[in-house]
Amino acid sequence: MTDADPLASPKGPRREGGPPLAAFTPAERRVIRRLPTPLAVQRHLNALPYNMEPPPGRATLRSFRGVVRHGTAHCLEAALAAAVILEQHGYPPLVISFESIDELDHVIYLYRRGGRWGSVARSRDPGLHGRRAVFATPRALALSYVDPYIDFTGRITGYAVVDLRVLGAYDWRLSEQNVWKVERLLLRAPHRAIRSSDTRIDRLRRRYREYRAQHGRKPLFYRERDRWTEIPEEFR
């Protein structure tokens, strides 16, 4: 999908649909009522343990229902949970899918507020969490993830904005099963290229390696951190 579709979304939240509250369990309704804003959802996701998947278990792609039940989420599960919660507060269920050269892709929840774009996300890397609603376009927001994506192997090559409502009647919100159709949708979505300088990326990767070797932890030396939302305590 192109940026054209989500740019037609309202400048602020309004009721966009989704299941009625009666479709949710009491525990799910409590989560929804307690988290009326993107920042509140980000803080909630920050507090959840990251779902490391296998080993020792099998890979998962849980719906919001599964995230609430298990109390853990990886990046795509967190994006789906954010989409379901904030849909109940008037935000359309939009996500950004990132492609990387090492095929370790990332997915974030995308929202628009006050005419600006922000995101909610969960990751194993400190710089791949949410962004404040300060970006003029989804592309500008996507570009803010380029530098923090650099590690030993990662490098963003493209992004796609996807409206999950294209899944129609498929139950990605409350399914008791893994919702692998969402992953297939994102993998098939046309991604817009993000081009970056080889020289600059090589420099960032060297800096990353040197920092990890010296400090034994992931760095926080990136520019424009004032545009990030809060990151989980584990990275501070």
Residue, then its C-alpha position, 0 to 999 in steps of 0.5 A: m500500500t502507498d502512503a495515500d490511503p492512510l493520509a486520508s485518515p482523520k487528523g485526530p481519533r474518531r470511532e473507526g469500528g472494530p468489534p463491539l466491547a461486548a466481544f471482549t472478555p472482562a480482562e480485555r475490556r479492562v486493558i482497553r479502558r485503561l489504555p486510551t492513548p498511544l502513549a499509554v499503550q506504549r508504556h503498557l507494552n514496554a512493561l510486557p516481557y518480550n516474546m522470544e518465541p523458540p527456543p524452546g517453544r514454537a513460533t507464535l503470532r498471537s492476536f490481542r486476545g493471546v497477548v492479554r492471556h499470555g502477558t508477552a509480545h514480540c514486535l508484530e504481536a505488540a503492533l496487533a495489540a496496539a491496533v486493537i486497543l486504539e481502534q476502540h478509541g477511534y484510531p484506524p488499525l494501521v501498521i508499518s512493515f520494515e524489510s531488512i537485508d538480513e530478513l529480520d523484519h520489524v512491524i510497528y503500529l502507526y497512528r496520526r494525531g494532530g495532523r502528525w504521525g507517530s508509532v507504538a512498537r515493541s522490540r529487542d532493540p532500544g531504538l526500534h520502539g515508539r515515536r512521538a507524533v511529530f512526523a509530517t508523513p509515514r515515510a519521515l517516521a519510517l526514516s527515523y528507524v534507519d539508524p537504530y536498525i543497524d546492528f551486526t547484520g540489519r539494514i532497512t531496505g523498504y517499508a510498507v504502510v498497511d491497513l489491517r482492515v483489508l483482511g476483512a472478516y479474518d479474525w486477527r483481533l480476537s482469534e484463539q489461534n495464531v494469525w499467520k495470515v497477517e504475516r503473509l499479508l505484510l510479506r506480500a505488501p509492496h514495500r517502498a524503497i529506503r535508500s541509504s549511503d553504504t559509507r554511512i551504514d558501514r560507519l554506523r555498523r563499525r560504531y555499533r560493533e565497537y560499542r557492543a564489544q566495549h560495553g556489552r549492551k546495545p547502544l543509545f547514541y542515536r540522534e533525535r532521541d527526543r522524538w522517541t517515546e519512552i523505552p523499556e526499563e531494561f534498556r535504560 
